[in-house]
């Protein structure tokens, strides 16, 4: 999927300490609205039921091969806990 992203891709993850599916609908809608404006594909680490209004450039997944994707990613949005900062290095 990442190789098919002609405009590159973005990883959005808040790690394992934050359950993103517990975000308010308003907050999720804000992210979806912002991501829908981007030409890049967005891989969003998500737990739970996927909202119905997800744009075609956003892929919500339960698991990401983060280590494999970091070498190809255009942007990486994270909570940057100590484990994520070590992965980025």
C-alpha positions, 0 to 999 in steps of 0.5 A, spaced: 500 500 500 505 504 501 508 503 494 502 505 491 502 512 494 504 516 488 504 523 493 508 519 498 505 517 505 504 519 512 504 515 518 499 517 524 500 513 531 499 515 538 503 509 540 500 504 544 499 508 550 493 512 547 487 509 545 485 513 539 478 510 538 476 513 545 477 520 542 471 524 541 467 524 535 469 532 534 476 530 534 476 524 530 472 529 525 477 534 525 483 529 523 479 526 518 477 533 515 485 535 515 487 529 512 482 529 507 485 535 504 492 532 503 494 529 497 498 523 501 496 517 503 495 517 511 496 510 515 492 512 521 493 506 527 486 505 529 483 500 534 476 499 534 470 500 529 472 505 523 468 511 522 464 511 516 466 518 513 473 516 512 476 519 506 479 514 500 486 517 502 486 515 509 487 508 511 485 506 518 489 500 521 490 496 527 497 495 526 503 498 522 510 495 520 512 502 523 520 500 522 519 498 515 515 504 513 520 509 516 525 509 511 520 511 506 515 515 510 514 523 508 511 525 515 511 521 521 506 524 526 506 521 533 506 522 541 513 521 541 514 516 547 521 514 548 520 507 544 517 511 538 523 516 539 528 510 539 525 507 533 525 514 529 533 514 531 
